[in-house]
Amino acid sequence: MVGLARIGRETRRGKRHKTFYATAPVGDMDRRADIEVETLLKIVLVLVVVWIGLEIVESIIDFVFGPFKSVFGLIIIVVIVLWLLDRI
């Protein structure tokens, strides 16, 4: 088991009890922070743009279908009940 972290406890005589090996190789454990700051900022920027876009789409849909919200909820409830009663 070369390259794997050995986990166990030492006794007074230097023997290990309940020895097992970690699943990740030791060399891969220090690669968590290899992402650059610019890349991280680009990811955050894209996520914010997507968030703003979804807010705009939500406001348009709310403006168009706003009066019909309760009707859509009622239709969804009726469809689910009919599905559960095997009528659909």
C-alpha positions as CSV (number, residue, x, y, z in Angstrom):
1,M,0.0,0.0,0.0
2,V,2.5,2.6,-1.2
3,G,1.4,6.2,-1.0
4,L,-1.6,5.7,1.3
5,A,-1.8,7.2,4.7
6,R,-1.5,4.7,7.5
7,I,-4.0,5.3,10.3
8,G,-3.8,3.4,13.6
9,R,-2.7,3.9,17.2
10,E,0.6,2.9,18.7
11,T,1.0,0.8,21.8
12,R,3.8,1.0,24.3
13,R,5.7,-1.6,22.4
14,G,5.4,0.2,19.1
15,K,2.9,-2.1,17.5
16,R,-0.1,-0.7,15.8
17,H,-3.6,-2.0,16.6
18,K,-6.6,-1.7,14.2
19,T,-4.5,-0.4,11.3
20,F,-6.3,0.6,8.2
21,Y,-5.4,2.7,5.2
22,A,-7.0,6.0,4.1
23,T,-8.7,5.8,0.7
24,A,-7.0,8.8,-0.9
25,P,-3.4,8.8,-1.7
26,V,-1.2,11.1,0.3
27,G,-0.1,13.0,-2.7
28,D,-3.7,14.0,-3.6
29,M,-4.5,15.4,-0.2
30,D,-2.8,18.7,-0.7
31,R,-4.4,19.6,-4.0
32,R,-7.6,21.1,-2.5
33,A,-6.6,24.7,-3.0
34,D,-5.0,24.5,-6.4
35,I,-7.7,26.8,-8.0
36,E,-6.5,30.3,-8.8
37,V,-8.2,33.4,-7.5
38,E,-9.1,34.7,-11.0
39,T,-10.8,31.4,-11.8
40,L,-12.8,31.5,-8.6
41,L,-13.8,35.1,-9.3
42,K,-14.9,34.1,-12.9
43,I,-17.1,31.2,-11.4
44,V,-18.7,33.6,-8.9
45,L,-19.3,36.2,-11.7
46,V,-21.0,33.6,-13.8
47,L,-23.1,32.4,-10.9
48,V,-24.2,36.0,-10.1
49,V,-25.1,36.6,-13.8
50,V,-27.2,33.4,-13.8
51,W,-28.9,34.5,-10.6
52,I,-29.8,37.9,-12.0
53,G,-31.0,36.3,-15.2
54,L,-33.2,33.9,-13.2
55,E,-34.6,36.8,-11.2
56,I,-35.5,38.7,-14.4
57,V,-37.2,35.6,-15.9
58,E,-39.1,35.0,-12.7
59,S,-40.4,38.6,-12.7
60,I,-41.5,38.3,-16.3
61,I,-43.3,35.0,-15.6
62,D,-44.8,36.5,-12.4
63,F,-46.1,39.5,-14.4
64,V,-47.6,37.3,-17.1
65,F,-48.9,34.4,-15.1
66,G,-49.4,36.2,-11.7
67,P,-53.2,36.2,-11.7
68,F,-53.2,32.5,-12.6
69,K,-50.9,31.3,-9.7
70,S,-53.7,29.9,-7.6
71,V,-55.4,28.3,-10.7
72,F,-52.0,26.6,-11.6
73,G,-51.7,25.4,-8.0
74,L,-55.2,24.0,-8.0
75,I,-54.6,22.2,-11.4
76,I,-51.4,20.6,-10.0
77,I,-53.3,19.4,-6.9
78,V,-56.1,17.9,-9.0
79,V,-53.6,16.2,-11.3
80,I,-51.7,14.7,-8.3
81,V,-55.0,13.5,-6.7
82,L,-56.2,11.9,-10.0
83,W,-52.8,10.2,-10.4
84,L,-53.0,8.8,-6.9
85,L,-56.5,7.5,-7.5
86,D,-55.5,5.9,-10.8
87,R,-57.9,8.1,-12.8
88,I,-55.1,9.2,-15.2
